[in-house]
């Protein structure tokens, strides 16, 4: 399912106009992004937790040339599913 499919299914399920469903989906994604940028985690009870993980830098190699490169530290978004979601899948 891609973003357009999600918007369509939300519109069908809730009876919202497709434009309103698009605003709702994009609004939720935007709020999650803003919270993660601020260093907060987003905890959706029964669904899961969106959080930011720090990835350490280090040394690596360019596989094409064999040249050693420096990898910068970075922040990565992470998702940990909640128990209810895990149970629904198993």
SEFIZA-3560 file (N, C-alpha, C; in Angstrom, 3 decimals):
REM SEFIZA-3560
<numar><xx>0.849</xx><yy>-1.167</yy><zz>0.000</zz><atom>N</atom></numar>
<numar><xx>0.000</xx><yy>0.000</yy><zz>0.000</zz><atom>CA</atom></numar>
<numar><xx>0.898</xx><yy>1.235</yy><zz>0.000</zz><atom>C</atom></numar>
<numar><xx>0.636</xx><yy>2.145</yy><zz>-0.914</zz><atom>N</atom></numar>
<numar><xx>1.391</xx><yy>3.384</yy><zz>-0.938</zz><atom>CA</atom></numar>
<numar><xx>0.533</xx><yy>4.511</yy><zz>-0.346</zz><atom>C</atom></numar>
<numar><xx>1.060</xx><yy>5.716</yy><zz>-0.346</zz><atom>N</atom></numar>
<numar><xx>0.382</xx><yy>6.855</yy><zz>0.280</zz><atom>CA</atom></numar>
<numar><xx>-0.975</xx><yy>7.132</yy><zz>-0.369</zz><atom>C</atom></numar>
<numar><xx>-1.050</xx><yy>7.060</yy><zz>-1.691</zz><atom>N</atom></numar>
<numar><xx>-2.325</xx><yy>7.306</yy><zz>-2.379</zz><atom>CA</atom></numar>
<numar><xx>-3.361</xx><yy>6.242</yy><zz>-2.036</zz><atom>C</atom></numar>
<numar><xx>-2.914</xx><yy>4.993</yy><zz>-1.918</zz><atom>N</atom></numar>
<numar><xx>-3.821</xx><yy>3.913</yy><zz>-1.518</zz><atom>CA</atom></numar>
<numar><xx>-4.341</xx><yy>4.148</yy><zz>-0.099</zz><atom>C</atom></numar>
<numar><xx>-3.452</xx><yy>4.583</yy><zz>0.784</zz><atom>N</atom></numar>
<numar><xx>-3.835</xx><yy>4.870</yy><zz>2.159</zz><atom>CA</atom></numar>
<numar><xx>-4.886</xx><yy>5.978</yy><zz>2.211</zz><atom>C</atom></numar>
<numar><xx>-4.665</xx><yy>7.030</yy><zz>1.442</zz><atom>N</atom></numar>
<numar><xx>-5.620</xx><yy>8.143</yy><zz>1.390</zz><atom>CA</atom></numar>
<numar><xx>-6.966</xx><yy>7.658</yy><zz>0.867</zz><atom>C</atom></numar>
<numar><xx>-6.953</xx><yy>6.856</yy><zz>-0.191</zz><atom>N</atom></numar>
<numar><xx>-8.194</xx><yy>6.350</yy><zz>-0.763</zz><atom>CA</atom></numar>
<numar><xx>-8.939</xx><yy>5.465</yy><zz>0.234</zz><atom>C</atom></numar>
<numar><xx>-8.222</xx><yy>4.566</yy><zz>0.914</zz><atom>N</atom></numar>
<numar><xx>-8.857</xx><yy>3.670</yy><zz>1.884</zz><atom>CA</atom></numar>
<numar><xx>-9.408</xx><yy>4.446</yy><zz>3.077</zz><atom>C</atom></numar>
<numar><xx>-8.683</xx><yy>5.474</yy><zz>3.522</zz><atom>N</atom></numar>
<numar><xx>-9.168</xx><yy>6.316</yy><zz>4.616</zz><atom>CA</atom></numar>
<numar><xx>-10.443</xx><yy>7.030</yy><zz>4.201</zz><atom>C</atom></numar>
<numar><xx>-10.459</xx><yy>7.545</yy><zz>2.982</zz><atom>N</atom></numar>
<numar><xx>-11.642</xx><yy>8.222</yy><zz>2.455</zz><atom>CA</atom></numar>
<numar><xx>-12.830</xx><yy>7.263</yy><zz>2.382</zz><atom>C</atom></numar>
<numar><xx>-12.604</xx><yy>6.059</yy><zz>1.884</zz><atom>N</atom></numar>
<numar><xx>-13.669</xx><yy>5.063</yy><zz>1.761</zz><atom>CA</atom></numar>
<numar><xx>-14.190</xx><yy>4.624</yy><zz>3.134</zz><atom>C</atom></numar>
<numar><xx>-13.278</xx><yy>4.411</yy><zz>4.069</zz><atom>N</atom></numar>
<numar><xx>-13.641</xx><yy>3.894</yy><zz>5.383</zz><atom>CA</atom></numar>
<numar><xx>-14.378</xx><yy>4.921</yy><zz>6.237</zz><atom>C</atom></numar>
<numar><xx>-13.919</xx><yy>6.165</yy><zz>6.196</zz><atom>N</atom></numar>
<numar><xx>-14.478</xx><yy>7.188</yy><zz>7.082</zz><atom>CA</atom></numar>
<numar><xx>-15.573</xx><yy>8.021</yy><zz>6.444</zz><atom>C</atom></numar>
<numar><xx>-15.666</xx><yy>7.983</yy><zz>5.114</zz><atom>N</atom></numar>
<numar><xx>-16.644</xx><yy>8.821</yy><zz>4.434</zz><atom>CA</atom></numar>
<numar><xx>-16.144</xx><yy>10.240</yy><zz>4.214</zz><atom>C</atom></numar>
<numar><xx>-14.882</xx><yy>10.489</yy><zz>4.543</zz><atom>N</atom></numar>
<numar><xx>-14.298</xx><yy>11.812</yy><zz>4.285</zz><atom>CA</atom></numar>
<numar><xx>-14.102</xx><yy>12.004</yy><zz>2.790</zz><atom>C</atom></numar>
<numar><xx>-14.155</xx><yy>13.248</yy><zz>2.368</zz><atom>N</atom></numar>
<numar><xx>-13.811</xx><yy>13.557</yy><zz>0.983</zz><atom>CA</atom></numar>
<numar><xx>-12.335</xx><yy>13.214</yy><zz>0.793</zz><atom>C</atom></numar>
<numar><xx>-11.968</xx><yy>12.821</yy><zz>-0.408</zz><atom>N</atom></numar>
<numar><xx>-10.581</xx><yy>12.406</yy><zz>-0.660</zz><atom>CA</atom></numar>
<numar><xx>-9.600</xx><yy>13.527</yy><zz>-0.316</zz><atom>C</atom></numar>
<numar><xx>-9.973</xx><yy>14.767</yy><zz>-0.596</zz><atom>N</atom></numar>
<numar><xx>-9.111</xx><yy>15.908</yy><zz>-0.296</zz><atom>CA</atom></numar>
<numar><xx>-8.907</xx><yy>16.044</yy><zz>1.218</zz><atom>C</atom></numar>
<numar><xx>-9.983</xx><yy>15.841</yy><zz>1.993</zz><atom>N</atom></numar>
<numar><xx>-9.884</xx><yy>15.918</yy><zz>3.451</zz><atom>CA</atom></numar>
<numar><xx>-9.049</xx><yy>14.764</yy><zz>4.000</zz><atom>C</atom></numar>
<numar><xx>-9.198</xx><yy>13.584</yy><zz>3.429</zz><atom>N</atom></numar>
<numar><xx>-8.408</xx><yy>12.428</yy><zz>3.843</zz><atom>CA</atom></numar>
<numar><xx>-6.929</xx><yy>12.675</yy><zz>3.554</zz><atom>C</atom></numar>
<numar><xx>-6.623</xx><yy>13.290</yy><zz>2.419</zz><atom>N</atom></numar>
<numar><xx>-5.243</xx><yy>13.605</yy><zz>2.066</zz><atom>CA</atom></numar>
<numar><xx>-4.660</xx><yy>14.589</yy><zz>3.089</zz><atom>C</atom></numar>
<numar><xx>-5.427</xx><yy>15.609</yy><zz>3.459</zz><atom>N</atom></numar>
<numar><xx>-4.958</xx><yy>16.583</yy><zz>4.453</zz><atom>CA</atom></numar>
<numar><xx>-4.705</xx><yy>15.902</yy><zz>5.794</zz><atom>C</atom></numar>
<numar><xx>-5.583</xx><yy>14.966</yy><zz>6.173</zz><atom>N</atom></numar>
<numar><xx>-5.426</xx><yy>14.264</yy><zz>7.446</zz><atom>CA</atom></numar>
<numar><xx>-4.156</xx><yy>13.414</yy><zz>7.448</zz><atom>C</atom></numar>
<numar><xx>-3.948</xx><yy>12.640</yy><zz>6.397</zz><atom>N</atom></numar>
<numar><xx>-2.768</xx><yy>11.771</yy><zz>6.312</zz><atom>CA</atom></numar>
<numar><xx>-1.493</xx><yy>12.610</yy><zz>6.295</zz><atom>C</atom></numar>
<numar><xx>-1.463</xx><yy>13.628</yy><zz>5.468</zz><atom>N</atom></numar>
<numar><xx>-0.272</xx><yy>14.476</yy><zz>5.390</zz><atom>CA</atom></numar>
<numar><xx>-0.040</xx><yy>15.225</yy><zz>6.694</zz><atom>C</atom></numar>
<numar><xx>-1.124</xx><yy>15.609</yy><zz>7.369</zz><atom>N</atom></numar>
<numar><xx>-1.003</xx><yy>16.284</yy><zz>8.658</zz><atom>CA</atom></numar>
<numar><xx>-0.379</xx><yy>15.387</yy><zz>9.713</zz><atom>C</atom></numar>
<numar><xx>-0.804</xx><yy>14.134</yy><zz>9.764</zz><atom>N</atom></numar>
<numar><xx>-0.246</xx><yy>13.185</yy><zz>10.731</zz><atom>CA</atom></numar>
<numar><xx>1.235</xx><yy>12.952</yy><zz>10.441</zz><atom>C</atom></numar>
<numar><xx>1.563</xx><yy>12.738</yy><zz>9.180</zz><atom>N</atom></numar>
<numar><xx>2.971</xx><yy>12.524</yy><zz>8.818</zz><atom>CA</atom></numar>
<numar><xx>3.820</xx><yy>13.741</yy><zz>9.184</zz><atom>C</atom></numar>
<numar><xx>3.294</xx><yy>14.921</yy><zz>8.941</zz><atom>N</atom></numar>
<numar><xx>4.018</xx><yy>16.155</yy><zz>9.246</zz><atom>CA</atom></numar>
<numar><xx>4.244</xx><yy>16.303</yy><zz>10.747</zz><atom>C</atom></numar>
<numar><xx>3.233</xx><yy>15.997</yy><zz>11.546</zz><atom>N</atom></numar>
<numar><xx>3.373</xx><yy>16.103</yy><zz>13.003</zz><atom>CA</atom></numar>
<numar><xx>4.391</xx><yy>15.104</yy><zz>13.537</zz><atom>C</atom></numar>
<numar><xx>4.398</xx><yy>13.891</yy><zz>12.997</zz><atom>N</atom></numar>
<numar><xx>5.387</xx><yy>12.898</yy><zz>13.409</zz><atom>CA</atom></numar>
<numar><xx>6.783</xx><yy>13.387</yy><zz>13.054</zz><atom>C</atom></numar>
<numar><xx>6.939</xx><yy>13.910</yy><zz>11.849</zz><atom>N</atom></numar>
<numar><xx>8.247</xx><yy>14.428</yy><zz>11.410</zz><atom>CA</atom></numar>
<numar><xx>8.728</xx><yy>15.565</yy><zz>12.302</zz><atom>C</atom></numar>
<numar><xx>7.838</xx><yy>16.499</yy><zz>12.634</zz><atom>N</atom></numar>
<numar><xx>8.208</xx><yy>17.634</yy><zz>13.490</zz><atom>CA</atom></numar>
<numar><xx>8.637</xx><yy>17.165</yy><zz>14.874</zz><atom>C</atom></numar>
<numar><xx>7.904</xx><yy>16.195</yy><zz>15.435</zz><atom>N</atom></numar>
<numar><xx>8.254</xx><yy>15.678</yy><zz>16.760</zz><atom>CA</atom></numar>
<numar><xx>9.619</xx><yy>15.007</yy><zz>16.736</zz><atom>C</atom></numar>
<numar><xx>9.897</xx><yy>14.223</yy><zz>15.694</zz><atom>N</atom></numar>
<numar><xx>11.191</xx><yy>13.544</yy><zz>15.592</zz><atom>CA</atom></numar>
<numar><xx>12.324</xx><yy>14.548</yy><zz>15.414</zz><atom>C</atom></numar>
<numar><xx>12.086</xx><yy>15.593</yy><zz>14.625</zz><atom>N</atom></numar>
<numar><xx>13.109</xx><yy>16.637</yy><zz>14.437</zz><atom>CA</atom></numar>
<numar><xx>13.430</xx><yy>17.322</yy><zz>15.754</zz><atom>C</atom></numar>
<numar><xx>12.417</xx><yy>17.473</yy><zz>16.618</zz><atom>N</atom></numar>
<numar><xx>12.605</xx><yy>18.125</yy><zz>17.911</zz><atom>CA</atom></numar>
<numar><xx>13.249</xx><yy>17.184</yy><zz>18.933</zz><atom>C</atom></numar>
<numar><xx>13.483</xx><yy>15.930</yy><zz>18.540</zz><atom>N</atom></numar>
<numar><xx>14.116</xx><yy>14.970</yy><zz>19.429</zz><atom>CA</atom></numar>
<numar><xx>13.129</xx><yy>14.208</yy><zz>20.300</zz><atom>C</atom></numar>
<numar><xx>11.835</xx><yy>14.410</yy><zz>20.073</zz><atom>N</atom></numar>
<numar><xx>10.815</xx><yy>13.700</yy><zz>20.845</zz><atom>CA</atom></numar>
<numar><xx>10.505</xx><yy>12.366</yy><zz>20.177</zz><atom>C</atom></numar>
<numar><xx>9.870</xx><yy>11.488</yy><zz>20.925</zz><atom>N</atom></numar>
<numar><xx>9.374</xx><yy>10.255</yy><zz>20.320</zz><atom>CA</atom></numar>
<numar><xx>7.856</xx><yy>10.353</yy><zz>20.248</zz><atom>C</atom></numar>
<numar><xx>7.279</xx><yy>9.649</yy><zz>19.297</zz><atom>N</atom></numar>
<numar><xx>5.828</xx><yy>9.629</yy><zz>19.119</zz><atom>CA</atom></numar>
<numar><xx>5.353</xx><yy>8.239</yy><zz>19.521</zz><atom>C</atom></numar>
<numar><xx>4.585</xx><yy>8.188</yy><zz>20.605</zz><atom>N</atom></numar>
<numar><xx>4.125</xx><yy>6.913</yy><zz>21.167</zz><atom>CA</atom></numar>
<numar><xx>2.631</xx><yy>6.780</yy><zz>20.891</zz><atom>C</atom></numar>
<numar><xx>2.276</xx><yy>5.825</yy><zz>20.029</zz><atom>N</atom></numar>
<numar><xx>0.885</xx><yy>5.556</yy><zz>19.695</zz><atom>CA</atom></numar>
<numar><xx>0.505</xx><yy>4.237</yy><zz>20.362</zz><atom>C</atom></numar>
<numar><xx>-0.178</xx><yy>4.330</yy><zz>21.487</zz><atom>N</atom></numar>
<numar><xx>-0.511</xx><yy>3.156</yy><zz>22.282</zz><atom>CA</atom></numar>
<numar><xx>-1.240</xx><yy>2.116</yy><zz>21.440</zz><atom>C</atom></numar>
<numar><xx>-0.760</xx><yy>0.897</yy><zz>21.501</zz><atom>N</atom></numar>
<numar><xx>-1.347</xx><yy>-0.193</yy><zz>20.752</zz><atom>CA</atom></numar>
<numar><xx>-0.816</xx><yy>-0.319</yy><zz>19.334</zz><atom>C</atom></numar>
<numar><xx>-0.115</xx><yy>0.714</yy><zz>18.854</zz><atom>N</atom></numar>
<numar><xx>0.417</xx><yy>0.670</yy><zz>17.492</zz><atom>CA</atom></numar>
<numar><xx>1.936</xx><yy>0.568</yy><zz>17.514</zz><atom>C</atom></numar>
<numar><xx>2.596</xx><yy>1.541</yy><zz>18.156</zz><atom>N</atom></numar>
<numar><xx>4.046</xx><yy>1.505</yy><zz>18.216</zz><atom>CA</atom></numar>
<numar><xx>4.641</xx><yy>2.845</yy><zz>18.574</zz><atom>C</atom></numar>
<numar><xx>5.956</xx><yy>2.908</yy><zz>18.491</zz><atom>N</atom></numar>
<numar><xx>6.699</xx><yy>4.103</yy><zz>18.873</zz><atom>CA</atom></numar>
<numar><xx>7.621</xx><yy>4.501</yy><zz>17.727</zz><atom>C</atom></numar>
<numar><xx>7.540</xx><yy>5.769</yy><zz>17.335</zz><atom>N</atom></numar>
<numar><xx>8.481</xx><yy>6.351</yy><zz>16.388</zz><atom>CA</atom></numar>
<numar><xx>9.524</xx><yy>7.088</yy><zz>17.222</zz><atom>C</atom></numar>
<numar><xx>10.796</xx><yy>6.838</yy><zz>16.969</zz><atom>N</atom></numar>
<numar><xx>11.867</xx><yy>7.469</yy><zz>17.737</zz><atom>CA</atom></numar>
<numar><xx>13.048</xx><yy>7.752</yy><zz>16.821</zz><atom>C</atom></numar>
<numar><xx>13.996</xx><yy>8.537</yy><zz>17.336</zz><atom>N</atom></numar>
<numar><xx>15.209</xx><yy>8.860</yy><zz>16.585</zz><atom>CA</atom></numar>
<numar><xx>16.369</xx><yy>8.115</yy><zz>17.226</zz><atom>C</atom></numar>
<numar><xx>17.144</xx><yy>7.416</yy><zz>16.412</zz><atom>N</atom></numar>
<numar><xx>18.330</xx><yy>6.701</yy><zz>16.885</zz><atom>CA</atom></numar>
<numar><xx>19.567</xx><yy>7.378</yy><zz>16.321</zz><atom>C</atom></numar>
<numar><xx>20.586</xx><yy>7.482</yy><zz>17.137</zz><atom>N</atom></numar>
<numar><xx>21.855</xx><yy>8.073</yy><zz>16.706</zz><atom>CA</atom></numar>
<numar><xx>22.711</xx><yy>6.983</yy><zz>16.098</zz><atom>C</atom></numar>
<numar><xx>23.195</xx><yy>7.226</yy><zz>14.911</zz><atom>N</atom></numar>
<numar><xx>24.051</xx><yy>6.260</yy><zz>14.229</zz><atom>CA</atom></numar>
<numar><xx>25.488</xx><yy>6.781</yy><zz>14.265</zz><atom>C</atom></numar>
<numar><xx>26.383</xx><yy>5.995</yy><zz>14.776</zz><atom>N</atom></numar>
<numar><xx>27.776</xx><yy>6.417</yy><zz>14.920</zz><atom>CA</atom></numar>
<numar><xx>28.462</xx><yy>6.514</yy><zz>13.562</zz><atom>C</atom></numar>
<numar><xx>29.401</xx><yy>7.411</yy><zz>13.481</zz><atom>N</atom></numar>
<numar><xx>30.210</xx><yy>7.525</yy><zz>12.268</zz><atom>CA</atom></numar>
<numar><xx>31.332</xx><yy>6.506</yy><zz>12.318</zz><atom>C</atom></numar>
<numar><xx>32.189</xx><yy>6.562</yy><zz>11.331</zz><atom>N</atom></numar>
<numar><xx>33.319</xx><yy>5.634</yy><zz>11.327</zz><atom>CA</atom></numar>
<numar><xx>34.021</xx><yy>5.646</yy><zz>9.988</zz><atom>C</atom></numar>
<numar><xx>34.784</xx><yy>4.624</yy><zz>9.769</zz><atom>N</atom></numar>
<numar><xx>35.517</xx><yy>4.487</yy><zz>8.513</zz><atom>CA</atom></numar>
<numar><xx>34.849</xx><yy>3.404</yy><zz>7.672</zz><atom>C</atom></numar>
<numar><xx>34.878</xx><yy>3.604</yy><zz>6.377</zz><atom>N</atom></numar>
<numar><xx>34.323</xx><yy>2.626</yy><zz>5.455</zz><atom>CA</atom></numar>
<numar><xx>35.175</xx><yy>2.564</yy><zz>4.201</zz><atom>C</atom></numar>
<numar><xx>34.765</xx><yy>1.756</yy><zz>3.260</zz><atom>N</atom></numar>
<numar><xx>35.489</xx><yy>1.636</yy><zz>1.988</zz><atom>CA</atom></numar>
<numar><xx>34.534</xx><yy>1.776</yy><zz>0.834</zz><atom>C</atom></numar>
<numar><xx>34.982</xx><yy>2.493</yy><zz>-0.184</zz><atom>N</atom></numar>
<numar><xx>34.245</xx><yy>2.575</yy><zz>-1.435</zz><atom>CA</atom></numar>
<numar><xx>34.447</xx><yy>1.238</yy><zz>-2.138</zz><atom>C</atom></numar>
<numar><xx>33.363</xx><yy>0.469</yy><zz>-2.352</zz><atom>N</atom></numar>
<numar><xx>33.540</xx><yy>-0.865</yy><zz>-2.933</zz><atom>CA</atom></numar>
<numar><xx>34.073</xx><yy>-0.855</yy><zz>-4.367</zz><atom>C</atom></numar>
<numar><xx>33.881</xx><yy>0.258</yy><zz>-5.085</zz><atom>N</atom></numar>
<numar><xx>34.350</xx><yy>0.298</yy><zz>-6.474</zz><atom>CA</atom></numar>
<numar><xx>35.838</xx><yy>0.584</yy><zz>-6.565</zz><atom>C</atom></numar>
<numar><xx>36.335</xx><yy>1.479</yy><zz>-5.691</zz><atom>N</atom></numar>
<numar><xx>37.735</xx><yy>1.878</yy><zz>-5.802</zz><atom>CA</atom></numar>
<numar><xx>38.598</xx><yy>1.328</yy><zz>-4.678</zz><atom>C</atom></numar>
<numar><xx>37.962</xx><yy>0.876</yy><zz>-3.586</zz><atom>N</atom></numar>
<numar><xx>38.731</xx><yy>0.400</yy><zz>-2.446</zz><atom>CA</atom></numar>
<numar><xx>39.240</xx><yy>1.536</yy><zz>-1.581</zz><atom>C</atom></numar>
<numar><xx>38.942</xx><yy>2.782</yy><zz>-1.962</zz><atom>N</atom></numar>
<numar><xx>39.400</xx><yy>3.960</yy><zz>-1.229</zz><atom>CA</atom></numar>
<numar><xx>38.689</xx><yy>4.041</yy><zz>0.121</zz><atom>C</atom></numar>
<numar><xx>39.433</xx><yy>4.389</yy><zz>1.164</zz><atom>N</atom></numar>
<numar><xx>38.857</xx><yy>4.528</yy><zz>2.497</zz><atom>CA</atom></numar>
<numar><xx>38.093</xx><yy>5.847</yy><zz>2.580</zz><atom>C</atom></numar>
<numar><xx>36.898</xx><yy>5.807</yy><zz>3.158</zz><atom>N</atom></numar>
<numar><xx>36.082</xx><yy>7.017</yy><zz>3.295</zz><atom>CA</atom></numar>
<numar><xx>35.642</xx><yy>7.165</yy><zz>4.752</zz><atom>C</atom></numar>
<numar><xx>35.290</xx><yy>8.387</yy><zz>5.112</zz><atom>N</atom></numar>
<numar><xx>34.796</xx><yy>8.675</yy><zz>6.453</zz><atom>CA</atom></numar>
<numar><xx>33.276</xx><yy>8.756</yy><zz>6.388</zz><atom>C</atom></numar>
<numar><xx>32.616</xx><yy>8.009</yy><zz>7.260</zz><atom>N</atom></numar>
<numar><xx>31.154</xx><yy>8.026</yy><zz>7.328</zz><atom>CA</atom></numar>
<numar><xx>30.764</xx><yy>8.913</yy><zz>8.503</zz><atom>C</atom></numar>
<numar><xx>29.945</xx><yy>9.928</yy><zz>8.219</zz><atom>N</atom></numar>
<numar><xx>29.541</xx><yy>10.883</yy><zz>9.245</zz><atom>CA</atom></numar>
<numar><xx>28.476</xx><yy>10.278</yy><zz>10.158</zz><atom>C</atom></numar>
<numar><xx>28.469</xx><yy>10.689</yy><zz>11.435</zz><atom>N</atom></numar>
<numar><xx>27.375</xx><yy>10.258</yy><zz>12.311</zz><atom>CA</atom></numar>
<numar><xx>26.057</xx><yy>10.842</yy><zz>11.793</zz><atom>C</atom></numar>
<numar><xx>24.960</xx><yy>10.138</yy><zz>12.009</zz><atom>N</atom></numar>
<numar><xx>23.674</xx><yy>10.625</yy><zz>11.531</zz><atom>CA</atom></numar>
<numar><xx>22.554</xx><yy>10.166</yy><zz>12.460</zz><atom>C</atom></numar>
<numar><xx>21.409</xx><yy>10.786</yy><zz>12.297</zz><atom>N</atom></numar>
<numar><xx>20.213</xx><yy>10.409</yy><zz>13.033</zz><atom>CA</atom></numar>
<numar><xx>19.310</xx><yy>9.631</yy><zz>12.089</zz><atom>C</atom></numar>
<numar><xx>18.746</xx><yy>8.533</yy><zz>12.584</zz><atom>N</atom></numar>
<numar><xx>17.892</xx><yy>7.677</yy><zz>11.766</zz><atom>CA</atom></numar>
<numar><xx>16.544</xx><yy>7.493</yy><zz>12.457</zz><atom>C</atom></numar>
<numar><xx>15.452</xx><yy>7.585</yy><zz>11.698</zz><atom>N</atom></numar>
<numar><xx>14.152</xx><yy>7.295</yy><zz>12.306</zz><atom>CA</atom></numar>
<numar><xx>14.014</xx><yy>5.794</yy><zz>12.547</zz><atom>C</atom></numar>
<numar><xx>13.395</xx><yy>5.442</yy><zz>13.658</zz><atom>N</atom></numar>
<numar><xx>13.161</xx><yy>4.041</yy><zz>13.996</zz><atom>CA</atom></numar>
<numar><xx>11.705</xx><yy>3.861</yy><zz>14.391</zz><atom>C</atom></numar>
<numar><xx>11.176</xx><yy>2.676</yy><zz>14.141</zz><atom>N</atom></numar>
<numar><xx>9.819</xx><yy>2.337</yy><zz>14.558</zz><atom>CA</atom></numar>
<numar><xx>9.856</xx><yy>1.031</yy><zz>15.316</zz><atom>C</atom></numar>
<numar><xx>9.295</xx><yy>1.040</yy><zz>16.521</zz><atom>N</atom></numar>
<numar><xx>9.163</xx><yy>-0.181</yy><zz>17.310</zz><atom>CA</atom></numar>
<numar><xx>7.674</xx><yy>-0.501</yy><zz>17.410</zz><atom>C</atom></numar>
<numar><xx>7.254</xx><yy>-1.610</yy><zz>16.855</zz><atom>N</atom></numar>
<numar><xx>5.829</xx><yy>-1.950</yy><zz>16.906</zz><atom>CA</atom></numar>
<numar><xx>5.381</xx><yy>-2.264</yy><zz>18.326</zz><atom>C</atom></numar>
<numar><xx>4.123</xx><yy>-1.917</yy><zz>18.613</zz><atom>N</atom></numar>
<numar><xx>3.545</xx><yy>-2.215</yy><zz>19.909</zz><atom>CA</atom></numar>
<numar><xx>3.049</xx><yy>-3.648</yy><zz>19.968</zz><atom>C</atom></numar>
<numar><xx>2.737</xx><yy>-4.105</yy><zz>21.169</zz><atom>N</atom></numar>
<numar><xx>2.307</xx><yy>-5.486</yy><zz>21.384</zz><atom>CA</atom></numar>
<numar><xx>1.020</xx><yy>-5.787</yy><zz>20.597</zz><atom>C</atom></numar>
<numar><xx>0.064</xx><yy>-4.865</yy><zz>20.605</zz><atom>N</atom></numar>
<numar><xx>-1.191</xx><yy>-5.089</yy><zz>19.900</zz><atom>CA</atom></numar>
<numar><xx>-0.966</xx><yy>-5.306</yy><zz>18.413</zz><atom>C</atom></numar>
<numar><xx>-0.094</xx><yy>-4.507</yy><zz>17.808</zz><atom>N</atom></numar>
<numar><xx>0.214</xx><yy>-4.640</yy><zz>16.381</zz><atom>CA</atom></numar>
<numar><xx>0.917</xx><yy>-5.968</yy><zz>16.110</zz><atom>C</atom></numar>
<numar><xx>1.868</xx><yy>-6.326</yy><zz>16.957</zz><atom>N</atom></numar>
<numar><xx>2.577</xx><yy>-7.600</yy><zz>16.785</zz><atom>CA</atom></numar>
<numar><xx>1.601</xx><yy>-8.777</yy><zz>16.891</zz><atom>C</atom></numar>
<numar><xx>0.726</xx><yy>-8.685</yy><zz>17.892</zz><atom>N</atom></numar>
<numar><xx>-0.249</xx><yy>-9.769</yy><zz>18.080</zz><atom>CA</atom></numar>
<numar><xx>-1.216</xx><yy>-9.873</yy><zz>16.900</zz><atom>C</atom></numar>
<numar><xx>-1.571</xx><yy>-8.753</yy><zz>16.306</zz><atom>N</atom></numar>
<numar><xx>-2.489</xx><yy>-8.753</yy><zz>15.158</zz><atom>CA</atom></numar>
<numar><xx>-1.857</xx><yy>-9.432</yy><zz>13.942</zz><atom>C</atom></numar>
<numar><xx>-0.546</xx><yy>-9.387</yy><zz>13.857</zz><atom>N</atom></numar>
<numar><xx>0.146</xx><yy>-9.975</yy><zz>12.708</zz><atom>CA</atom></numar>
<numar><xx>0.452</xx><yy>-11.459</yy><zz>12.904</zz><atom>C</atom></numar>
<numar><xx>0.415</xx><yy>-11.920</yy><zz>14.137</zz><atom>N</atom></numar>
<numar><xx>0.778</xx><yy>-13.322</yy><zz>14.403</zz><atom>CA</atom></numar>
<numar><xx>-0.402</xx><yy>-14.147</yy><zz>14.807</zz><atom>C</atom></numar>
//
